[in-house]
Amino acid sequence: MSFVRSAGVLLHPTSFPGRYGVGDLGDAAFRFVDFLHGAGQTLWQVLPLGPTGYGDSPYQCFSAFAGNPLLIDPEQLIGDGLLSWDELLGGLPPFPAELIDYGRVITWKLPLLKATYQRFRDHASAELELEFKVFCAEQADWLDDFALFMALKDAHGGAAWNTWELDIRTRQPEAMARWRSALAEAIVVQKYLQWQFFRQWTNLKAYANQRGIQIVGDIPIFVAPDSADAWAHPDLFYMDDQGQLTVVAGVPPDYFSATGQLWGNPLYRWDVMDRTGYAWWIARFRAMLTLVDIIRVDHFRAFYNYWEIPAGEPTAIHGRWVLGPGPGLFEAVQQSLGAVPIVAEDLGYFEPDAKAGMEAIMQRFDLPGMKVLQFAFLSDPTDLFLPHNWKTPDLVVYPGTHDNDTTVGWWENSSTPAERAYVLRYVGKPDGSDIAWDLIRVAWASIAKLALVAVQDLLSLSTWARMNLPGRPGGNWQWRYLPGALDQRVQARLLELTIVFGRLPTLAQPQKDEEKRA
């Protein structure tokens, strides 16, 4: 799918400022959209929005379809008459402003949100009641299983589903009926939280779209092992009749890790998915397109081949490459949904056959790949991440992504002397005093149709503001910016680059020859 030359900002909603411990879909989110609009930006990459589990990572969610209730803005519940200011502020802990303490946020916010259901149940208007019923009916295909799954997790003290009693772990009909009856109220509360998330997100997305801003969202290719998806659809994954995984996902040893990366995600039974016409994946893409306008698919290479590791292995060393679904999946999606706007996360080191296979899928469906400028200065002027070597404009370029250090942090801590010397020659600067904006300028000037920058780089922040360090057991996904940080100075500077390098939509279209002559 062809994209218009444009630009935008990468920011997960948990990073919005505010006094409730974690960024939410309230006023700060709308002011951020205003900032983007004023800066001439037409893209906002949000990353996954699902309910987080282990490590607070949105790439390890309890569902591939659900939203994160921690993102619900409590002040909008006050506007609906479901919460009072005294209830909201009376027990409000003194949360830190620049970091998220997930343990304290979850302990305070989730009970507060759940308690508003009783007021909704007893006093909601007929209009709100109908809206909730319609939502539950329209989303029943995933919502019923997810709500039961979350209620069961609460009833089991948060334990992973593959440790529950065997009858409910394996979804025996009698056990399902018994638990649905016992947890009836808790199940409805979970559906209510999802409704509140979706109605708030839908309102925010509409506000962004009205201002010409498209939302770029992420689909992590794999689901979490402790997820409603794995529990509700065991036939789609490699697991035994006890609900235990038999093989798991990861990547093999490489330059960065002598033991590889053991992710532990369930692996798909692509043969089964093929026989169903890839119905689960089509439903996943369809659901995502109600939340976002453009979909970035993470770890795209796994559609060609993926690293399969026997369950129980301590590292990712002992595994094997297995072929993925190839173009068949995308043919099914296209037949069902039309041309879905997809960006392929094609980063990494590949064997020649894997690279060729992945690129063949991308070319067949006209899917742009990615370039990260922090990777560009490792060798010499022939490096394929350097903009002057790009063969096509059908790309998305970043100074760095959420998985990289901030550009300032990279410059100060992990770049080599040779890299720093080459960067300065490339940008034509005597020093790295403005390195984040130097690389933003390189990205914006490049031929890539889409250019995105993380907020941390707009603010020239160092490593302490890094969003995610893959493999780090804790400390990820905690960063938040302070109120007023995205000020008029930053906005004007970003707007100027966007105008100069033709990334405003009205300026980015090529003129016809007769218009030039006139």
C-alpha positions in Angstrom: 0.0 0.0 0.0 1.4 3.4 -1.0 1.8 6.0 1.7 2.0 9.8 1.4 5.2 11.5 2.5 4.5 12.5 6.1 5.9 12.6 9.6 4.9 11.8 13.1 5.7 11.0 16.7 6.1 7.8 18.7 4.6 7.8 22.1 2.8 5.2 24.2 -0.2 6.6 26.1 1.2 5.4 29.4 3.8 8.2 29.0 1.3 11.1 29.2 1.7 13.4 32.2 -0.9 13.6 35.0 -1.5 13.0 38.6 -3.0 9.5 38.5 0.2 7.5 38.3 0.1 6.5 34.7 -0.7 8.2 31.4 -4.4 7.9 30.4 -6.8 8.9 27.7 -7.8 12.2 29.3 -6.9 15.8 28.8 -3.2 15.3 28.4 -3.9 12.9 25.4 -6.0 15.5 23.7 -3.4 18.2 24.3 -0.8 15.9 22.7 -2.9 15.6 19.6 -3.1 19.4 19.6 0.7 19.5 19.8 1.0 17.1 16.8 -1.5 19.1 14.8 0.3 22.4 15.5 3.7 20.8 14.6 2.4 19.6 11.2 2.5 15.9 12.2 0.0 13.5 10.7 1.1 10.3 12.4 1.0 9.1 16.0 2.5 5.7 16.7 1.0 4.4 19.9 2.5 0.8 20.2 0.2 -1.9 21.5 -2.7 -0.8 23.7 -3.6 -4.2 25.4 -3.8 -5.1 29.1 -0.2 -5.7 30.3 1.0 -8.7 32.2 4.5 -9.8 33.0 7.0 -7.0 33.0 4.3 -4.4 32.2 5.1 -4.8 28.5 2.4 -4.1 26.0 4.0 -6.8 23.9 3.1 -9.4 26.5 -0.7 -8.8 26.9 -3.5 -10.8 28.5 -5.3 -10.4 25.1 -4.6 -9.6 21.5 -8.0 -7.9 21.3 -8.6 -6.1 24.7 -7.6 -2.7 25.8 -5.6 -1.7 28.9 -8.0 -0.5 31.7 -5.1 1.4 33.3 -5.5 3.8 30.4 -9.0 4.7 31.3 -9.3 8.4 32.3 -11.1 8.5 35.7 -12.2 12.2 35.2 -14.4 11.2 32.3 -16.2 8.8 34.7 -16.9 11.8 36.9 -18.5 13.4 33.8 -20.7 10.4 33.4 -21.8 10.5 37.0 -20.0 7.2 37.9 -17.4 8.7 40.2 -17.1 11.7 42.5 -14.1 14.0 42.9 -14.0 13.0 46.6 -13.8 9.3 45.7 -11.1 10.0 43.1 -8.9 12.3 45.1 -9.6 11.1 48.7 -7.3 8.1 48.5 -5.0 9.3 45.7 -1.4 8.2 46.5 1.5 10.7 45.9 2.6 9.1 42.6 6.0 10.1 41.0 5.7 12.4 38.1 8.3 11.0 35.7 8.1 7.3 36.3 5.2 4.8 36.6 5.1 2.6 39.7 2.9 -0.1 38.2 2.4 -1.9 41.5 1.0 1.1 43.3 -1.0 2.2 40.2 -2.6 -1.2 39.8 -3.4 -1.5 43.5 -5.1 2.0 43.6 -6.6 2.4 40.1 -8.2 -1.0 39.3 -10.3 -1.2 42.4 -11.4 2.4 41.9 -12.5 1.7 38.3 -14.2 -1.6 39.2 -16.2 0.1 42.0 -17.7 2.5 39.4 -19.5 -0.5 37.9 -21.9 -0.7 40.8 -23.0 2.9 40.3 -23.3 2.2 36.6 -25.4 -0.9 37.3 -27.8 1.0 39.6 -28.0 4.5 38.2 -26.8 4.5 34.5 -29.0 6.2 32.0 -31.0 4.1 29.5 -28.7 5.5 26.8 -25.5 4.3 28.5 -27.1 1.0 29.3 -27.9 0.4 25.7 -24.4 1.5 24.6 -22.9 -1.1 26.9 -25.2 -3.9 25.8 -24.5 -3.1 22.1 -20.7 -3.2 22.8 -20.9 -6.6 24.6 -22.9 -8.0 21.7 -20.7 -6.7 19.0 -17.5 -7.8 20.7 -18.7 -11.1 22.1 -16.4 -13.2 19.9 -13.4 -12.2 22.0 -15.0 -10.4 25.0 -16.8 -13.3 26.5 -13.6 -15.4 26.8 -11.5 -12.5 27.9 -13.8 -11.4 30.6 -14.1 -15.0 32.0 -10.3 -15.4 31.7 -9.6 -12.2 33.7 -12.2 -13.1 36.3 -10.6 -16.5 36.7 -7.2 -15.0 37.1 -8.5 -12.8 39.9 -10.1 -15.8 41.5 -6.8 -17.7 41.3 -4.8 -14.9 42.8 -3.4 -13.8 39.4 -1.9 -17.2 38.7 -1.1 -18.2 35.1 -3.9 -20.1 33.5 -1.8 -23.2 32.9 -1.6 -23.7 36.7 -5.4 -23.6 37.2 -7.4 -26.8 38.0 -7.3 -29.1 35.0 -11.0 -29.0 34.2 -11.1 -25.2 33.8 -7.6 -25.1 32.3 -8.8 -27.4 29.6 -12.2 -25.7 29.3 -14.4 -28.6 30.2 -18.1 -27.7 29.7 -19.2 -28.4 33.3 -16.3 -26.3 34.7 -17.0 -23.5 32.3 -20.6 -23.3 33.3 -19.8 -23.6 37.0 -17.2 -20.8 36.9 -19.4 -18.5 34.7 -22.1 -18.8 37.3 -19.8 -18.3 40.3 -18.0 -15.3 38.7 -21.0 -13.7 37.0 -20.6 -10.3 38.6 -16.8 -10.2 38.1 -17.2 -11.2 34.4 -19.6 -8.3 33.8 -17.2 -5.9 35.5 -14.4 -7.0 33.1 -16.7 -6.3 30.2 -17.6 -2.9 31.7 -13.9 -1.9 31.9 -13.4 -2.9 28.3 -16.3 -0.8 27.3 -15.0 2.2 29.1 -11.6 1.8 27.5 -13.0 1.4 24.0 -15.4 4.3 24.2 -12.6 6.6 25.5 -10.1 5.5 22.9 -12.7 5.8 20.1 -13.4 9.4 21.2 -9.7 10.2 21.2 -9.0 8.6 17.9 -11.9 10.5 16.3 -10.4 13.7 17.7 -7.0 12.9 16.1 -8.5 11.8 12.8 -10.5 15.1 12.6 -7.2 16.9 12.8 -5.7 14.9 10.0 -3.7 12.6 12.3 -3.6 8.9 11.6 -2.9 6.4 14.4 -0.1 3.8 13.8 -0.6 0.8 16.1 1.3 -2.4 16.7 0.5 -6.1 16.3 3.0 -8.2 18.2 3.3 -11.3 16.0 3.1 -13.7 19.0 0.6 -13.7 21.9 1.6 -14.0 25.5 1.6 -17.5 27.1 -0.6 -16.3 29.9 -3.3 -14.8 27.7 -7.0 -15.3 26.9 -6.0 -16.1 23.4 -3.9 -19.1 24.3 -6.4 -20.4 26.9 -9.4 -20.0 24.6 -7.8 -21.4 21.4 -5.4 -24.1 22.5 -5.9 -25.9 19.1 -4.2 -22.9 17.4 -1.0 -23.3 19.4 1.6 -26.0 20.1 0.6 -27.3 23.5 -0.3 -30.6 25.1 -3.7 -31.8 26.4 -2.7 -30.4 29.8 -2.4 -26.8 28.5 1.4 -26.9 28.6 3.4 -25.4 25.8 5.6 -27.9 23.9 7.6 -25.4 21.9 8.2 -21.6 22.4 9.3 -18.6 20.4 12.7 -16.8 20.5 15.6 -15.9 18.4 18.9 -17.8 18.1 22.4 -16.7 19.3 23.8 -13.7 17.3 26.2 -10.8 17.6 24.2 -9.3 20.4 23.6 -12.4 22.6 25.6 -15.6 22.8 22.6 -17.5 24.1 19.9 -15.9 21.9 16.6 -14.6 23.3 14.2 -17.0 24.9 10.8 -15.2 24.6 8.7 -18.1 25.7 5.6 -17.2 23.6 3.3 -19.9 22.2 4.0 -20.8 18.6 1.1 -21.0 16.1 0.0 -24.2 14.4 0.0 -22.6 11.0 -1.4 -25.8 9.4 -4.5 -25.5 11.6 -4.9 -21.8 10.9 -4.6 -22.4 7.2 -7.5 -24.9 7.4 -9.6 -22.3 9.1 -8.9 -19.7 6.5 -6.8 -17.8 9.0 -10.0 -16.8 10.7 -8.3 -15.8 14.0 -5.8 -13.6 12.2 -8.5 -11.9 10.1 -10.4 -11.2 13.3 -7.3 -9.7 14.8 -6.6 -7.4 11.9 -10.3 -6.4 11.7 -10.2 -5.5 15.4 -7.0 -3.5 15.1 -8.5 -1.5 12.3 -11.2 -0.2 14.6 -8.4 1.1 16.9 -5.8 2.4 14.5 -5.4 3.5 10.9 -2.0 1.9 10.1 -0.7 -1.4 11.5 3.0 -2.1 12.2 3.5 -5.8 12.5 6.3 -6.7 14.9 8.9 -9.4 14.0 7.7 -9.7 10.5 10.3 -12.2 9.5 8.4 -14.9 11.4 5.8 -15.0 8.7 8.6 -16.5 6.5 10.4 -18.5 9.2 10.8 -18.5 12.9 13.0 -19.9 15.6 11.3 -22.9 17.4 12.7 -23.8 20.9 11.6 -26.9 22.9 9.7 -25.9 26.0 11.9 -26.1 29.1 15.1 -25.1 27.5 17.1 -22.6 29.6 18.3 -20.6 26.6 17.4 -20.1 23.0 20.6 -22.0 21.8 18.9 -25.3 21.0 16.2 -24.5 18.4 15.5 -24.8 14.7 14.2 -22.6 11.9 10.6 -23.5 10.8 8.8 -22.1 7.9 5.9 -19.7 8.6 2.7 -19.2 6.7 4.3 -17.1 3.9 2.0 -15.1 1.7 -1.0 -17.4 2.4 -2.0 -15.4 5.5 -1.9 -12.1 3.8 -3.8 -13.4 0.8 -6.6 -14.4 3.2 -6.5 -11.1 5.0 -6.6 -9.2 1.8 -9.5 -11.2 0.4 -11.5 -10.6 3.6 -10.5 -7.0 4.5 -9.0 -5.5 1.3 -5.7 -3.7 1.2 -4.8 -3.3 4.9 -2.2 -0.5 5.5 0.7 -2.5 7.1 4.3 -1.6 8.0 6.6 -4.6 8.3 9.1 -4.5 11.2 11.9 -6.1 9.1 14.9 -5.3 11.4 17.5 -7.8 12.4 20.2 -10.0 10.9 19.0 -12.6 8.4 20.4 -15.5 6.5 20.1 -14.9 2.7 17.2 -17.2 2.2 15.2 -15.7 5.1 15.9 -12.2 3.9 14.8 -13.1 0.4 11.7 -14.9 1.6 10.6 -12.1 3.9 11.2 -9.4 1.3 9.2 -11.4 -1.3 6.2 -11.3 1.0 6.7 -7.5 1.5 7.1 -6.8 -2.2 4.1 -8.9 -3.1 1.8 -7.0 -0.8 3.6 -3.6 -1.2 4.5 -3.4 2.5 7.1 -0.8 3.6 10.0 -1.8 5.9 11.9 0.1 8.6 15.2 1.9 9.0 16.7 3.0 12.3 19.4 5.7 12.1 21.2 4.6 15.2 22.2 1.4 13.3 23.5 3.4 10.3 27.0 4.3 11.4 28.5 1.0 12.4 30.6 0.4 9.3 31.2 2.7 6.4 29.4 4.7 3.7 28.0 1.5 2.2 25.9 0.7 5.2 22.4 -0.1 4.1 20.8 1.9 7.0 22.4 5.1 5.7 19.8 7.2 3.7 22.0 7.6 0.7 21.9 3.9 0.1 18.2 3.4 0.3 16.7 2.0 -3.0 13.1 2.9 -2.4 11.1 5.6 -0.5 8.6 3.0 0.7 10.1 3.0 4.2 9.5 4.2 7.7 12.6 5.9 9.2 13.3 6.5 12.9 16.3 8.0 14.7 15.6 5.3 17.3 12.5 3.2 18.3 11.1 2.4 21.7 13.5 -0.6 21.8 16.6 1.6 21.3 18.3 3.9 23.8 17.3 7.5 23.4 19.5 9.2 20.8 21.3 11.2 23.4 21.8 8.1 25.5 23.1 6.2 22.5 25.5 9.0 21.8 26.7 9.2 25.4 26.8 5.6 26.4 26.7 2.9 23.7 28.0 4.5 20.4 31.7 3.9 19.6 34.2 6.7 19.0 34.2 5.7 15.3 30.4 5.9 15.1 30.5 9.3 16.8 33.1 10.6 14.4 31.2 9.3 11.4 27.9 10.9 12.6 29.5 14.3 12.9 30.9 14.0 9.4 27.5 12.9 8.1 25.5 15.7 9.7 28.2 18.3 9.2 28.4 19.4 12.9 31.5 20.0 15.0 30.1 18.2 18.1 27.1 16.2 19.3 25.6 18.9 21.5 22.3 18.7 19.5 22.6 15.1 18.4 18.9 14.1 18.8 17.8 16.9 16.5 20.7 16.3 14.1 19.3 12.8 13.5 15.7 14.0 13.4 16.8 16.3 10.6 18.5 13.4 8.7 15.3 11.3 9.1 13.0 14.1 7.9 15.3 14.9 5.0 15.5 11.3 3.8 13.5 9.8 0.9 11.5 7.6 3.3 7.8 8.3 2.9 7.2 8.0 6.7 9.4 9.5 9.3 8.8 9.0 13.1 10.5 10.2 16.2 10.2 9.2 19.8 9.1 12.0 22.2 12.3 11.4 24.2 14.3 12.5 21.2 12.2 15.6 20.7 13.1 16.5 24.3 16.8 15.5 23.9 16.6 13.2 26.9 19.3 10.7 28.0 19.3 7.0 28.9 17.2 7.5 32.0 14.2 8.1 29.7 14.6 5.0 27.7 11.3 3.2 27.2 12.4 -0.4 26.8 15.6 -2.4 27.0 14.8 -5.9 25.6 15.7 -8.7 28.0 15.8 -6.4 31.0 13.7 -8.1 33.7 12.3 -4.8 35.1 12.4 -1.0 34.8 10.8 -0.9 31.3 7.7 1.0 30.1 7.9 3.4 33.1 8.9 6.8 31.5 6.5 9.8 31.4 7.1 13.3 30.3 6.3 16.3 32.5 3.5 18.8 31.9 4.6 21.6 29.6 7.6 19.7 28.2 6.2 19.7 24.7 6.1 23.4 24.5 5.8 25.9 21.6 9.6 25.9 21.0 9.7 22.2 20.4 6.5 22.4 18.3 7.8 25.2 16.2 11.1 23.4 15.6 9.4 20.2 14.5 7.0 22.1 12.3 9.9 23.9 10.5 11.7 20.6 9.7 8.4 19.2 8.5 7.8 22.1 6.1 11.4 22.3 4.9 11.5 18.6 3.9 8.0 18.4 2.4 6.3 16.3 5.0 3.2 18.4 5.3 0.6 16.5 3.3 -0.3 19.6 1.3 3.4 20.2 0.4 4.4 16.6 -0.1 2.5 15.9 -3.3 4.6 16.2 -6.5 3.5 18.9 -8.9 2.4 18.0 -12.4 4.6 19.2 -15.2 2.0 21.7 -16.5 1.6 23.1 -12.9 5.4 23.6 -12.8 5.4 25.4 -16.2 2.5 27.7 -15.1 
